[in-house]
Amino acid sequence: MQTEFSLEAAIEGLNKAIQADPKNAEIHCKLAIALAEQGNSSAAIESYQAAINIEPRHIPALNNLGSIYRSLGRTEEALSVFAQVIKFEQNDVSAYVNLGSLFKEKGDISASEMHYRKALSLTPADYDANFNLANALRYEGDLNIAIECYERAIRVEANFPVAHYYLANALKDAGRMLPAINSYSEVISLVGDPSFRASSAMQMYRMSVAHKAECLYALDETVDLRQFIQKVTESDQSNIRLASLTAFIAHQYQEADMYPFCRDPLNWIKIFDIKPHFENFEESRVGLISYLNEIPQIWEPSNATTKKGYQTEDQLFNLQNSMLKKLEEVIKLKIDEYYTEFSSRSSVFTSRWPKQGKMKSWYVRLVQGGHQDAHMHHLGWLSGVVYLKTIKYPTNREGSIEFGLHGYDYKIINDQIPNKIHQPSDGDLVLFPSSLFHKTIPIQQNIDRGVIAFDLMPDP
């Protein structure tokens, strides 16, 4: 991601280059890309059109222009542009994918499938081409054809666990639980003992284990589910997503939690007031918010649960800022206090407490209507939130953090599910196990809410 300053410098340089060489379609296209990244869609459209006027067969400019029209909801213009792409380049797979998506948005399912299948027919019989097309189709929401592509990729390279994993996820999303279980089992078998693999393989293995258990639960395969969890527990007791599921299942079945990571996670929440640790908390708070609001932020990031809000990347504490460094020191102090208080409890959560103290941290700013859906942090160990700007006079618990056992699409048998809600104030620090589901209740007033969220990461 380019910073605002570097983007402005790039745009300025490209404008000068156009003045020197106004008939260069490539420079116009590069300027359009920079303008689009800056969020200036109208200017980007003009620059793409300038490139196309100079060079009507400029395929990258046409494809990018069509994508902007599509993002703006200008469907007919997008259809026209992608049709031009195919006129000039009949084997452009991405244009067919985009046309399939546009027709799907219009409700023309027949035309949509025709274009998706045309993209499929143009994809050569190799692993990468089919795998990449499958990912694009899954992103567009056409799961059935995406599944076909993943299966084609697997026929080419049957021993690549990542293709089996993506296929399993697509099958699960499509509600095809039995074949999803088989695909997750294939991943587990191919990865083998994750302790001898890279961290990415470990995470794919653990997610496959958790997703397989979720599918078994969805199908009411209680005997197989219990046997599977028991077997997993023998070799891995630190699967955070599986711990979320087993805590919920224990409540639904009214039985003890089979998985030992962190039983009864609602009883592991701790709230601190960090204001006394600052000479002038209000001054520090206002200064830190001002600084954070200048950092590049993403609106509703696709890989997060933030809705109607902005979020930074997750390396805040790597920034050279004295206010952040002070806050990090206070957070680490409170994490130590948390561990001291809870260490006497019997759990994997405390017995295998991270020693390295590595953290990931990010800033979240919600606006009116902003909220976060129920989620947990499967890569973390201990999670936390520092409240920098809260709702002074809240109504209907707006801006509160709500903890509970239910999340994602877990089937509910017993709807009397326990929860805990905390209405935060400026300077509150909330700590809890990363396996615990939590969400933010939507903000009703026209007021921003700003927090720093973080995870204490498990040791490698």
N, C-alpha and C positions, 0 to 999 in steps of 0.2 A: 504494500500500500504506500503510495507516495504521500508525503506531507503536503499541506495546503501551499506552503512556500515553494516546494520543488515543482508542484503542478503549475503554479503561476509563472515560475521561471521558464518551464518547458513551453507553456503556451506563448509567452512573450517571444521566446526564441523561434518557435514555429511560425508565428505571425511575421517576424522579420524575414524568415526564409521564404515565405510566400510572396512578400513584397519584392524580393530579389528574383524569384522564379515562380510567377503566378500561374503558370500552366503545368505545374508539377502535381499530378493527381496524388502521388504518394505522400507529399507533404500535407496536402489538404486532409487526407485520410488520417495521418498521424495527429494532426491538430484536432480532428473530430474525436479521436479516441481520448485525448487528454481532456477535452471539454466534457465528454460524457462522464469520465471519471470524476471530474469536478462537480458534476451534477447539473451542468448547463445543457439540458437536452435540446432546447431550441437552437442554440448555437452549434451544437454537434450535428444536428440534422442539416443545417445550412452547409457545414463543411463537408459532410458526406455527399450532399447533392452537388457541391462544387467539384468534388473529385470525380463523381459519376458523369457530370457534364463534360469534363475534360476527357475522361476515359470510360465510356459507357459499359465496358466489359470488366470493370474493376470489381471482381468478385468479393474481396474482403469488405470494400466499402458498401456494396449492395447488402451483403449478409448483416453487417453491423447496423445499417440503416433500418433494415427490416426488423432487427431485434429491438431497436429503440422504439419504432412504431408499435411493436407488440407490447412492450413494457408500458407504453402510454395508453394502451387500449385502443389504438387506431388500427383496428383489425383489417379493414379493407385496404388501407395503404400498405400494411405489412404483407398481406396476401399478394398484392400487385408486385411488390419488390421481390419477394421470394420466387414468384413466377418468372420474373426477369432473370433471376439467377439460373433457374433451370433451363430457360431458353438459351442462355449462353454456355452453361456448363451442366449437361444433362446427368452427370454422375455425381453431383454435389449432394452428399448424404445429409449434411446439416440442414440444407434448404428443405429437403423432403421431411425431415423431422420437424422443423418449424412449421411447415405447411400442415402436417398432421396435427400438430398441437393447436394451430389456429382454427382448423375445421372442427376439432373437438370442442374448443371454446364456443364455437358458433352452434354446436349441437348437431353438426353433420357428421355422425359417427361413421357412415359408410366412406365418405371422402377422407376422413381422418385415418381410418385403418388402411385405405388404399395407399396413402402417402407413406405411412409407417412401413408397410410391407414393401413398398418400392425401396425405401432406405435399406431395409433388410436384404433385399435381393442384390443391392449394389455392394453389400459388405462382403469382402473376400473371406474365404474359409480359413481365417487365422484367428488366433486367440485374442490379440489386442483389439482388432477391428470389432469383433462381436462383443467383447467385454465393454468397450467404450460406448458402442451403440446401445447396449443394454442399460448402462448407467444413464445415458441421455433419455431414453424412453421411460425409465423408472422415475427420473426427475420430473418428466412431463406427466406422469400419472398413468401411463399405459402399461400396467403391470403384466398383462398376459403376453404381449409381444416382447417385453423386456425379459420375461422368464424364458421365452424361446431363445433369445439371444444368449443369455447366460448358459443355457443348456448346450447351445452350439459351441460356445467357447470351451465348455467342459469336455465336449467330445474331442476337441483338438488337443487340450492339455488337461487331462483328468486329474493330475496330481497337484494342481495349484489350489491351495485351500481358500484363497481369497475369492475365487469365482464361486466356489461352493457356498461361501459365507454370504456373498451378495445374493446369490440365488435363494438361499434359505430366508434371508430378510424379505425378498420380494414375495416369496410364497407365503410367509407369515402375514405380510401386509395384505395379501389377497385373500386371507382367511383359509388358506390351504394348509392346515396345521400338520397333517400326517406327513406329506412330502417335505414340509419344512423341517420336521423332526429328523427325517432321514438325512437331509442336507446338513443340518447342524451336527449330527452324529458323524458325518463324513469329515467335517472340519476338525472335530475333536480327534478323530482317528489320524488324520493327516498331520496335524500339528504335533500330536504325541505329547510327551512330557514338556509342558511349557517352561519349566524352570531352566531348560537348556536352550531356550530360544530368545530372540530379541524381544524387547518390551512390546513391540507392535504385535508379534505373534502371541504373546501372553494375553494381551487385551482381546484379540480376536478369539482366542481359546475361551477366555472367561465369558465374553459376551455370548458365544455359542452355547456354552453351558447354561447361562442364565436364560437365554431365549428358548432353548430346548425345554427347560423346566417350565417356562411360561406357557409353552404350547401344550405340554402335558397337563398343566393345571386347567387350561382353557377347555381341554377335551374330557375333563373329569377322570383322567387316568390316575387315580389316587395311589394305587398300589405301585405302578411304574414310577410315579413321581417320587414317592417316599424312598423307593429303592435307589433311584438315580441320585437324589440328594445325599443319601447315606454314603453311596460310593464316592461322590465328589468330595464329601467332607473328609474322607480318608487321605486325600492328596492335596486339597486346597481349601483353606478355611478363611481366605481373604478375598473372596469374590463379592465385591460391594453390591453389584446389581442383584446377584442371587440372594444376598442378605435382605434386600428390600422386599423381594418376593416372599421369602420364607417368613418374615415378620408378619406380612399380611395374611399369608396362608394360616399361620398359627392362630391368628384371631378368627379367621373365617371358620376353621375347623374346630376351634375351641380346644386347642392342644398346645403342648410345649413347642417352641421353635426348635426345629431339628438342626439348624445351622448355627454354629457358635460364634459368628463374628461379633454381633452386638444384639443380644436379645432385649426386648422391650425398649426400643430406641427412643420412644417418647419420654422415657425417664432419664435420658442422658443430655437434656438441653440445659444450658447454663447461660444466664444473662448477666453481663457486667456493665458498670457505668465507668467509662474511661475518662470522663472530664477531669477528675482530680489529678490525673497524670500530666496535665498541661498547665503551664503557668497562666496562659490566657486561652482557654479552649475556644471561645467564640471567635477570637481573632484568627486562630489556627484553622478553625473550621471554615470560615469565610474565605481565607486565603487559599486553602486546599481546594475548595469547590471551584474557585476562579481558575486555579491552575488546571484542574482536571477537565474543565469545560473547554480548554484550549487544545486538549489532546484529541487526535483523530478518533472519531466515534462512528459506529455503524448503526444505521436505523434497522431495527428488527432483524438482527443477524440470523441467517438461515439455519445455523447450527446451534441456536440457543432458544430458550423459551420466552425471551423478552418480547412483549407485545406492546406496541405504542410507546416505544422507548429506544434509547441509544445505549450502546455498549462498546467498551474499548477492547483491545486485545488483552491477553491475560498475563502480561509481564509488568504490571505497574511498579512493583517493588524493585525492578531493575533500573528504573529511571533515577537520574541524579537530582533529587529534590529533597531538601532538608525536612520539609513537612511530612513527606511520605516516609522518610527514614525514621523519623520520630514515631510515627504511627506504627510502622512495622515493629519497632522496639516494644511498644506498648502491647501490640497483639501477641508477640512472642512471650511476653511476661504473663499475659492472661492465659495463653495456651498452657504454660507451665503450671499455673494455678489450677487450671481445669484438670490437667493430668493428675496432679497431687490429690485433688478431691475425689477423683473417680478411680484411681489406680488400684484401690483395694477390691473393687468389684471383679468378679471372675468373668473374663471375656477375652477373645482374641483381639478385640479393639484396643484394649489396654496392654495386654501381655506382649503384643508385637508392635508397640507404639513406635512411630518413625523416629529414628535417632538423628537423621541428617538435617531435619528442619527445613526442607525445601518447600517453598510455597508458590502457588500461582494466584494471581490477584487481578481483578478487573473492576472497572467503574461502570455502574448502571444508573442511567438517568431516565426515569419514567415521567411522562407528561400526562395530561388529562386522559383518562381511559386506560392508562398504562397498567399492566399487570404482568405476572409471570404464572404460567400454568404449573401444575404440580410436577415436580421433577426431583431427581436426586443426582449426585455427582459420582458417577461410577469410577472415575479415575482418581478421586480423592480418598482421604482417610478421615480427617476431621474438616468440617466446613464451617464457615463463619461469615457474618455480615457486620460491618460497621456502618451505623446510620449517621450520615452527615447532614442531610436535609430531610426532615419529616413533615407530616401534616400537623399543624398546631391544633386545629379544631376539627378533628375528623368526624365524619358521619358514616354510619354503617361499617365501621371498622376499616375504612379505606386506608390503603397503604400498610396494613398489618401484614405480618408474616404468619402463615398458618401451617402448622405441622400436622402430618397425618400418616397413616399406614397405606392408604390407597393412592395409586398413581397409574399413569399410562392407561392401558385398556384392561386392567385386571378385572376378571369377572367377579361380581359382587353376589355373595350368597347371603351374608348377614349384613344388613345395611346400617347396623348400629356401630359404626366405625369410630373409634376414639380419635380426638384431635386436640391440639393446643394452639391458641392464638395469642400472639403478643403484639400489642399496639406500641410501636417503638417511639422513642424520643431522641432528639439529637444527642449523640454521644453514647448511645447504647451499642454494645458489642454482644452478639448472640453467637454461641458456639454449639455445635451439634454433630453427631456422626454423619458422615457423607452418605450413608445408606438410607437416611431418613428423608421421606418425601416432604417437600415444602413448596409453598406458593405465595405470591403476593396478591392480596385482595385489591381489585381495581380501584384506581384513584378517580374520584368523582369530580373534585373541584379542579379549577384551572390553576393547578400548582404543581411544580416539579417536585420529584422525590429523588434524592441522590444517595447512593450507597457505594461502599467498596465491599465486594464479595471476594472470598478467597478460599483456597483449599490448602491444608497441610497435606503434602503428597506422601504416599507410602515410599519406603525405602526400596531401591531396585532389588 
